[in-house]
Amino acid sequence: MPYRLDGLRPVLLLATLPFVAACEPPASGPAADPEPALKDVFEGAFLIGAALNPEQFYERDSLGAALVKKHFNTITPENVMKWELIHPEPDRYDFEAADRFVAFGEENGMFIVGHTLVWHNQTPRWVFEDSTGAPVSREVLRARLRDHIHTVVGRYRGRVHGWDVVNEALNEDGTLRATPWLRILGEEYLAMAFRFAHEADPDAELYYNDYGLENPAKRDGAVRLARRLMEQGVPITGIGTQGHHHLAPDVPTPEAQAATLRAFGDLGLDVMVTELDLAVLPRPRQYWGADITQRAELRNELNPYPDALPDSVQQALARRYAALFRVFLEHRDVLERVTFWGVTDGDSWLNNWPIAGRTTYPLLFDRHYRPKPAFHAVVHVADSMLSARP
């Protein structure tokens, strides 16, 4: 499989690593940044990636594009390959932005991930309805699914190296979510999607992707789902756990993260962390997943850092990222890729979810394209734990 990295032998963990404070960032942006490239820091352990928006892969955001080129060796499109954008009408596909995304990855020698083929969100209503608004038949929806996957995956055959084939099909208790896909096609829709994708590109890696898989019930459901598919001979090659984590409370714990990586690794499939970020803002009590349909009202107490992140929170964020990457590196024998959902804090979807208009700080680079204390903490963990590699 292209770009696949072999895991290294486990090494003994050092004692709790000291936190490394951030250096004074350069004034001239990432081009003058003396810090090491993340892709070099983690070379031989796993790929390091980011989800990109059009500003970055069209290079209109030149500083953001420079960060991507320096630090990441794998990329995922944040939105432009989702059904509502790439196939907005029954007889119309729009490949312009997706073509540019793929070209950007090729120009920079990156492992390119397609996201996503089958999801209940960001899929037009016409996919599931006839001209009167009634649900389509099983035969019609199966044909639409096949056409979409064959057209999209087939266009990028040999160029997109892996696909998030099915996204977020599970409830929190591990049962299948009652989406239009399930209601019309039954559970077979998952196997159909993977088989159609394999027909369109036999060499592409094919993944199931979901959030909250550190929750034991949902994790067990994902394991059961993957096993059923494997027993049926379905060409699934990996599982992606999204990694939308929370600073306070610490959700999930490092122990829960480790248990998830072990459980998926034991299946013999590739394992990826696919959408990593760390929410630092308070949320209404009911918003602890990553369901993009959830919305809440903006209130001052839910946007406590409109101007800057306090140093105490910045340090806590750095420690939490360090703890997560210690777990990732402990499991580098099964972990193929860690992808951040965004490049800088200003890019993050969490500025607008579940409350629009907030100022959040969930990533390793700030709004001025500079590395944060969390960046330095992650690099320090890697330097310490990978120092014994051959």
C-alpha positions as CSV (number, residue, x, y, z in Angstrom):
1,M,0.0,0.0,0.0
2,P,1.5,3.4,-0.9
3,Y,3.2,5.5,1.7
4,R,2.5,2.9,4.4
5,L,5.0,3.1,7.4
6,D,6.1,0.0,9.3
7,G,5.8,0.3,13.1
8,L,8.9,0.4,15.2
9,R,9.7,-1.9,18.2
10,P,8.1,-0.6,21.4
11,V,10.5,1.3,23.7
12,L,10.2,1.8,27.4
13,L,8.4,4.9,28.4
14,L,10.4,7.5,30.2
15,A,9.2,9.1,33.4
16,T,6.6,11.8,33.1
17,L,8.0,14.3,30.6
18,P,8.5,17.9,31.7
19,F,6.5,20.5,29.9
20,V,8.5,22.5,27.4
21,A,7.5,26.2,27.3
22,A,7.0,27.9,24.0
23,C,9.8,30.0,22.5
24,E,9.1,33.5,21.4
25,P,7.6,33.1,18.0
26,P,9.1,34.7,15.0
27,A,7.5,37.9,13.7
28,S,7.6,36.9,10.0
29,G,5.4,33.8,10.0
30,P,6.0,30.1,9.2
31,A,8.6,30.7,6.5
32,A,11.0,31.9,9.2
33,D,9.9,29.3,11.8
34,P,13.0,27.5,13.1
35,E,10.9,24.7,14.5
36,P,11.3,21.2,13.1
37,A,8.7,19.9,10.7
38,L,6.1,17.6,12.4
39,K,6.4,15.1,9.5
40,D,10.1,14.8,10.2
41,V,9.7,14.6,14.0
42,F,7.3,11.6,13.6
43,E,9.1,10.0,10.6
44,G,9.1,6.2,11.0
45,A,6.3,6.3,13.6
46,F,3.2,7.4,11.7
47,L,2.0,10.0,9.1
48,I,1.0,13.5,10.3
49,G,-1.8,15.2,8.5
50,A,-4.3,18.1,8.4
51,A,-7.7,18.7,7.0
52,L,-7.6,21.5,4.4
53,N,-10.0,24.1,3.2
54,P,-10.0,25.7,-0.3
55,E,-8.0,28.8,0.9
56,Q,-5.1,26.5,1.7
57,F,-5.1,24.1,-1.3
58,Y,-5.7,26.9,-3.8
59,E,-2.9,28.7,-1.9
60,R,-4.9,31.9,-1.5
61,D,-3.9,31.5,2.1
62,S,-0.2,31.4,1.4
63,L,0.9,31.2,5.0
64,G,-1.5,28.4,5.7
65,A,-0.3,26.5,2.6
66,A,3.3,27.0,3.7
67,L,2.5,25.4,7.0
68,V,0.9,22.5,5.3
69,K,3.8,21.9,3.0
70,K,6.3,22.1,5.8
71,H,4.7,20.1,8.5
72,F,2.3,17.5,7.0
73,N,2.7,14.5,4.7
74,T,-1.0,13.5,4.4
75,I,-4.0,15.7,3.7
76,T,-7.8,15.3,3.9
77,P,-10.4,17.6,2.4
78,E,-12.5,19.2,5.1
79,N,-15.7,19.6,2.9
80,V,-15.1,19.6,-0.9
81,M,-15.5,15.8,-1.4
82,K,-18.7,15.6,0.6
83,W,-21.8,14.6,-1.5
84,E,-23.6,18.0,-1.3
85,L,-20.6,19.8,-2.8
86,I,-19.2,17.2,-5.3
87,H,-22.6,15.9,-6.5
88,P,-25.1,18.6,-5.7
89,E,-27.8,17.6,-8.3
90,P,-28.8,14.2,-9.8
91,D,-27.1,14.8,-13.1
92,R,-24.4,17.2,-12.1
93,Y,-21.0,16.7,-10.5
94,D,-18.7,19.5,-9.5
95,F,-15.1,18.4,-9.4
96,E,-13.3,21.7,-9.6
97,A,-12.3,22.1,-5.9
98,A,-11.7,18.4,-5.4
99,D,-9.4,18.3,-8.5
100,R,-7.4,21.2,-7.0
101,F,-7.2,19.5,-3.6
102,V,-5.8,16.3,-5.2
103,A,-3.4,18.2,-7.4
104,F,-2.1,20.1,-4.3
105,G,-1.4,16.8,-2.6
106,E,0.3,15.3,-5.6
107,E,2.5,18.4,-6.1
108,N,3.8,18.0,-2.6
109,G,4.2,14.2,-2.5
110,M,1.5,13.7,0.1
111,F,-0.7,10.7,1.1
112,I,-4.2,11.8,-0.1
113,V,-7.3,10.8,1.8
114,G,-10.8,11.3,0.3
115,H,-13.6,12.3,2.7
116,T,-16.3,11.0,2.7
117,L,-18.4,8.8,0.4
118,V,-21.4,7.8,2.5
119,W,-22.8,9.9,5.3
120,H,-26.2,11.0,6.6
121,N,-25.1,14.6,6.9
122,Q,-24.2,16.9,4.0
123,T,-26.0,14.6,1.6
124,P,-28.7,16.3,-0.5
125,R,-32.3,15.2,0.1
126,W,-32.7,14.3,-3.6
127,V,-30.4,11.3,-3.0
128,F,-33.1,9.6,-0.8
129,E,-36.3,11.0,-2.5
130,D,-38.2,10.8,-5.7
131,S,-39.7,13.7,-7.6
132,T,-42.7,13.8,-5.2
133,G,-40.6,13.9,-2.1
134,A,-41.4,10.2,-1.2
135,P,-38.6,7.8,-0.2
136,V,-37.0,6.1,-3.2
137,S,-37.0,2.3,-3.6
138,R,-34.1,0.1,-2.5
139,E,-33.2,-0.4,-6.1
140,V,-33.1,3.3,-6.9
141,L,-31.0,4.2,-3.9
142,R,-28.6,1.3,-4.5
143,A,-28.1,2.6,-8.1
144,R,-27.5,6.1,-6.9
145,L,-25.0,5.0,-4.4
146,R,-23.1,2.9,-7.0
147,D,-23.1,5.7,-9.5
148,H,-21.8,8.2,-7.0
149,I,-19.0,6.0,-5.6
150,H,-17.9,4.7,-9.0
151,T,-17.9,8.2,-10.4
152,V,-16.0,9.9,-7.6
153,V,-13.6,7.1,-6.7
154,G,-13.1,6.2,-10.3
155,R,-12.1,9.8,-11.2
156,Y,-9.3,9.7,-8.7
157,R,-8.2,6.1,-9.1
158,G,-4.6,5.7,-8.3
159,R,-4.4,9.3,-7.1
160,V,-6.4,9.3,-3.8
161,H,-4.7,6.7,-1.7
162,G,-7.4,6.1,0.9
163,W,-11.1,6.8,1.4
164,D,-13.4,7.4,4.3
165,V,-16.0,5.2,2.8
166,V,-18.7,5.2,5.5
167,N,-18.8,8.0,8.1
168,E,-20.6,8.0,11.5
169,A,-22.9,5.1,11.1
170,L,-23.2,4.3,14.8
171,N,-25.2,5.5,17.7
172,E,-23.5,6.1,21.1
173,D,-24.6,2.6,22.3
174,G,-22.9,1.0,19.3
175,T,-26.1,0.2,17.3
176,L,-26.5,1.3,13.8
177,R,-27.8,4.9,13.4
178,A,-31.3,5.1,11.8
179,T,-30.2,7.0,8.7
180,P,-32.0,7.1,5.4
181,W,-29.3,4.7,4.2
182,L,-30.2,2.1,6.8
183,R,-34.0,2.6,6.5
184,I,-34.0,2.1,2.7
185,L,-31.1,-0.3,2.1
186,G,-30.8,-2.0,5.4
187,E,-27.5,-2.9,7.0
188,E,-26.2,-4.1,3.7
189,Y,-25.5,-0.5,2.6
190,L,-22.2,-0.6,4.5
191,A,-21.0,-3.6,2.6
192,M,-22.3,-2.1,-0.7
193,A,-20.3,1.1,-0.2
194,F,-17.1,-0.7,0.5
195,R,-17.5,-3.1,-2.5
196,F,-18.4,-0.3,-4.9
197,A,-15.3,1.7,-3.8
198,H,-13.1,-1.4,-4.2
199,E,-14.5,-1.9,-7.7
200,A,-13.7,1.7,-8.6
201,D,-10.2,1.5,-7.3
202,P,-8.9,-1.9,-6.2
203,D,-5.7,-0.4,-4.8
204,A,-7.2,2.3,-2.5
205,E,-7.3,1.9,1.2
206,L,-10.9,1.9,2.5
207,Y,-11.9,3.0,6.0
208,Y,-14.8,3.2,8.4
209,N,-14.7,6.6,10.3
210,D,-16.5,7.7,13.4
211,Y,-16.3,10.0,16.5
212,G,-16.6,9.0,20.2
213,L,-15.1,5.6,19.7
214,E,-13.3,5.9,23.0
215,N,-16.8,5.4,24.6
216,P,-16.7,1.6,25.4
217,A,-20.2,0.9,24.0
218,K,-19.6,2.7,20.8
219,R,-16.1,1.2,20.4
220,D,-17.5,-2.3,20.9
221,G,-20.1,-1.5,18.2
222,A,-17.4,-0.5,15.8
223,V,-15.4,-3.6,16.5
224,R,-18.6,-5.8,15.9
225,L,-19.3,-3.8,12.7
226,A,-15.7,-4.3,11.4
227,R,-15.8,-8.0,12.2
228,R,-19.1,-8.5,10.4
229,L,-17.7,-6.8,7.3
230,M,-14.5,-8.8,7.4
231,E,-16.4,-12.1,7.9
232,Q,-18.4,-11.2,4.8
233,G,-15.3,-10.6,2.8
234,V,-15.9,-6.9,2.5
235,P,-12.7,-5.0,1.5
236,I,-12.4,-2.8,4.6
237,T,-8.8,-2.0,5.3
238,G,-8.9,0.4,8.3
239,I,-10.8,2.2,11.0
240,G,-10.5,5.9,11.8
241,T,-11.3,7.3,15.3
242,Q,-11.9,11.0,14.8
243,G,-10.3,12.3,18.0
244,H,-12.5,15.3,18.7
245,H,-11.4,15.6,22.3
246,H,-12.1,17.9,25.2
247,L,-9.8,19.7,27.7
248,A,-12.1,20.0,30.6
249,P,-13.2,17.4,31.5
250,D,-10.5,15.2,30.1
251,V,-12.7,13.3,27.5
252,P,-11.5,10.8,26.7
253,T,-8.9,9.8,29.2
254,P,-5.5,8.5,27.9
255,E,-6.5,5.1,29.1
256,A,-9.7,5.2,27.0
257,Q,-7.7,6.3,24.0
258,A,-5.2,3.5,24.4
259,A,-8.0,0.9,24.8
260,T,-9.5,2.1,21.5
261,L,-6.3,1.9,19.6
262,R,-5.6,-1.6,21.0
263,A,-9.1,-2.9,20.2
264,F,-8.9,-1.8,16.6
265,G,-5.3,-2.9,16.2
266,D,-6.3,-6.4,17.4
267,L,-8.7,-6.7,14.4
268,G,-5.7,-6.6,12.1
269,L,-6.9,-3.4,10.3
270,D,-5.0,-0.2,9.9
271,V,-5.8,2.3,12.6
272,M,-5.9,6.1,12.1
273,V,-6.7,9.2,14.3
274,T,-8.5,11.1,11.6
275,E,-9.9,14.5,12.9
276,L,-7.8,15.4,15.9
277,D,-8.5,18.6,17.9
278,L,-8.9,19.6,21.5
279,A,-11.9,21.7,22.5
280,V,-10.9,24.3,25.2
281,L,-14.2,26.2,25.4
282,P,-17.1,25.3,27.7
283,R,-20.1,23.6,26.0
284,P,-23.7,23.2,27.0
285,R,-24.0,20.0,29.0
286,Q,-25.6,18.0,26.2
287,Y,-23.0,18.8,23.6
288,W,-20.2,16.2,24.0
289,G,-20.2,14.4,20.7
290,A,-19.4,15.7,17.2
291,D,-22.9,15.9,15.7
292,I,-22.7,18.8,13.4
293,T,-26.5,19.3,13.5
294,Q,-26.4,20.4,17.1
295,R,-26.6,24.2,17.8
296,A,-26.7,26.4,20.9
297,E,-27.1,30.1,21.6
298,L,-24.0,32.3,22.0
299,R,-23.6,33.5,25.6
300,N,-20.6,35.4,27.1
301,E,-19.9,32.6,29.6
302,L,-19.6,30.1,26.7
303,N,-17.0,32.3,24.9
304,P,-14.6,33.1,27.7
305,Y,-11.5,33.8,25.7
306,P,-12.5,36.2,22.8
307,D,-9.0,37.9,22.8
308,A,-6.5,35.3,23.9
309,L,-6.1,32.0,25.6
310,P,-4.9,32.5,29.2
311,D,-1.4,31.1,29.9
312,S,-2.8,28.6,32.4
313,V,-5.2,27.1,29.8
314,Q,-2.4,27.2,27.2
315,Q,-0.2,25.1,29.5
316,A,-3.1,22.7,30.2
317,L,-3.7,22.3,26.5
318,A,0.0,21.5,25.9
319,R,0.0,18.9,28.7
320,R,-3.1,17.3,27.3
321,Y,-1.6,17.1,23.8
322,A,1.6,15.6,25.2
323,A,-0.4,12.9,27.0
324,L,-2.3,12.1,23.9
325,F,0.8,11.8,21.8
326,R,2.5,9.6,24.4
327,V,-0.5,7.2,23.8
328,F,-0.2,7.5,20.1
329,L,3.5,6.7,20.1
330,E,3.0,3.8,22.5
331,H,0.7,2.3,19.8
332,R,2.7,3.3,16.7
333,D,2.9,-0.4,15.8
334,V,-0.8,-0.2,14.8
335,L,-1.3,3.5,14.2
336,E,-0.8,4.6,10.6
337,R,-1.8,8.2,10.7
338,V,-2.7,11.1,12.9
339,T,-4.6,13.9,11.1
340,F,-5.5,17.3,12.7
341,W,-8.9,18.7,11.8
342,G,-7.6,22.0,10.5
343,V,-4.3,23.8,10.3
344,T,-4.5,26.8,12.6
345,D,-6.9,27.8,15.4
346,G,-8.6,30.3,13.0
347,D,-9.5,27.4,10.6
348,S,-11.2,25.2,13.1
349,W,-14.8,24.2,12.8
350,L,-15.1,24.6,16.6
351,N,-15.2,28.4,16.1
352,N,-18.8,27.8,14.9
353,W,-19.9,24.5,16.5
354,P,-22.0,24.0,18.4
355,I,-22.1,27.8,18.9
356,A,-21.4,30.1,16.0
357,G,-19.1,33.1,16.5
358,R,-16.8,31.9,19.3
359,T,-13.0,32.1,19.4
360,T,-11.4,28.8,20.1
361,Y,-7.9,27.4,20.3
362,P,-7.9,23.6,19.6
363,L,-4.8,23.1,17.3
364,L,-1.1,23.3,17.4
365,F,-0.8,26.6,15.5
366,D,-2.3,29.9,16.4
367,R,-4.2,32.4,14.3
368,H,-0.9,34.1,13.3
369,Y,0.4,30.7,12.0
370,R,2.8,30.4,14.9
371,P,3.5,27.2,16.9
372,K,1.8,27.1,20.3
373,P,3.1,25.6,23.5
374,A,1.2,22.5,22.6
375,F,3.4,22.2,19.4
376,H,6.6,22.2,21.5
377,A,5.1,19.7,24.0
378,V,4.3,17.3,21.2
379,V,7.7,17.6,19.6
380,H,9.3,17.0,23.0
381,V,7.3,13.8,23.6
382,A,8.4,12.6,20.1
383,D,12.0,13.4,20.7
384,S,12.0,11.6,24.0
385,M,10.2,8.5,23.0
386,L,11.7,8.1,19.5
387,S,15.3,8.7,20.6
388,A,16.1,5.0,20.7
389,R,14.8,4.3,17.2
390,P,17.5,2.8,14.8
